[in-house]
Amino acid sequence: MSESTELELVTDASELGGFHSILGYRQASWDEDCAVIELELTPQHLNLGGVVHGGVLSSLLDIAMAQAGTYCPYPNRMRKAITLSMTVTFTGQCSAGLIRATGRKRAGGRRIFNSTGEVHDADGNLLAIGEGTFRIRSSSEHPEGEPI
């Protein structure tokens, strides 16, 4: 988020409902072509081995990479994208603390775009990397998006 709109945009996923609310992340920043979300790990985010579940890391990457191509500077509005393809490589583990997913739009046209992403723990250790292709939904083609 830019400094001028940071407080005006949704910062807590619980405000969005659905899976976003269950996952429990918060928006750390969101600008044109870059989005950062953070998650404080709780026991519900861990796998049977006691480390963050790969599905949690994949979900954070999916959200951050999609957001990187759907920035909307208008308060109480949003743009949406559908994931067409995504790959994730897991590179590390952690069991507690804050993790941060960063998505960056790398290329794209009017409706289709590509993004890359990384998830790091609080110490900066790389937990996962991702790459995805996304399609902007019909209702989200314009910069003003649609009402939340």
C-alpha positions, 0 to 999 in steps of 0.5 A: 500500500502506498503511504497515502492509502495504507490506512484506507485499504483493508488491512485485516483479512478477517474483513474479507471473510471466507478462506482469507478470514480463516487463514488470518493474515494481514496486509503489510503493504500493497502498491502497484506491482507489489504486495506484502502480507504477514501471518502470525503463526498459530498451532492451526497453521502447523502440520503434524510435524509441528512446522508451518504447513505447505498449504499455508505457505502456498496460500500466502504465495497465491494471495500475495502474487495475485494481489501484485497484479490487482492493486486498487488505490480506491478505498473500499474497492478491490480488483480480483484475479483467478489463478491459472497456474502456480508452482511452489518450491519449499526451501525452509521450515519454521514453527512460530513467529511472524512470516511474510509473503511478498508478491511481485508482478513481473509481466502481463497484458490487459487480462493475464499477468505473471508474478513471483513470490517469496515467503520469509520468516522473522529472521529473513530465512527463505521458506518458499518461493513461487511463480504464478500466472493469473487472469483478471476477472471481468469485473476487475478490468478497470483500476477502480475495481468493484466494491468490497 
